[in-house]
């Protein structure tokens, strides 16, 4: 008998958001506030290439 077991590996992207601010602390706070309020859209971010996160290869528990 053969089974298919679903596996996954975490993929992540990092990027840059440009904001006007008086200093780096204010820039950080502005971006954090955008994230917390749900107003930061993915289109507002200049994304780098995606990368797989090391050590995240695992099964999901789905078997069929």
C-alpha positions as CSV (number, residue, x, y, z in Angstrom):
1,X,0.0,0.0,0.0
2,X,1.3,3.5,-0.8
3,X,0.4,6.7,1.0
4,X,1.0,10.4,0.2
5,X,2.2,12.4,3.1
6,X,2.2,16.2,2.8
7,X,5.3,18.0,3.7
8,X,6.1,21.7,3.9
9,X,9.0,24.1,4.2
10,X,8.6,27.7,5.3
11,X,9.3,30.3,2.6
12,X,9.8,33.9,3.6
13,X,10.5,37.3,2.0
14,X,11.8,40.5,3.4
15,X,11.5,43.9,1.8
16,X,11.7,47.6,2.3
17,X,9.0,50.2,2.9
18,X,9.9,53.8,2.3
19,X,8.4,56.4,4.7
20,X,9.0,60.1,5.4
21,X,10.2,60.6,9.0
22,X,12.4,62.9,11.0
23,X,14.6,60.1,12.3
24,X,15.0,56.3,12.2
25,X,12.9,55.8,15.4
26,X,10.0,57.7,13.9
27,X,10.3,55.7,10.6
28,X,10.3,52.4,12.6
29,X,7.2,53.5,14.6
30,X,5.3,54.6,11.4
31,X,5.9,51.3,9.7
32,X,5.0,49.4,12.9
33,X,1.8,51.4,13.1
34,X,0.9,50.6,9.5
35,X,1.4,46.9,10.2
36,X,-0.6,46.9,13.5
37,X,-3.5,48.8,11.9
38,X,-3.6,46.5,8.9
39,X,-2.9,49.5,6.5
40,X,0.4,48.2,5.2
41,X,-0.3,46.6,1.8
42,X,2.0,44.1,0.2
43,X,2.2,46.4,-2.8
44,X,3.8,49.1,-0.6
45,X,6.8,46.9,0.0
46,X,9.8,46.5,-2.3
47,X,10.3,42.8,-1.9
48,X,13.6,40.9,-2.2
49,X,13.7,37.4,-3.7
50,X,12.0,34.7,-1.5
51,X,14.1,32.3,0.5
52,X,13.4,29.0,2.3
53,X,14.0,29.1,6.0
54,X,16.5,26.6,7.3
55,X,15.2,23.8,9.6
56,X,11.5,24.2,8.7
57,X,11.1,21.0,6.7
58,X,8.2,19.0,8.3
59,X,5.1,17.0,7.7
60,X,1.7,18.7,8.0
61,X,-0.1,15.6,9.3
62,X,-2.1,15.2,6.1
63,X,-2.0,11.7,4.7
64,X,-4.0,10.3,1.8
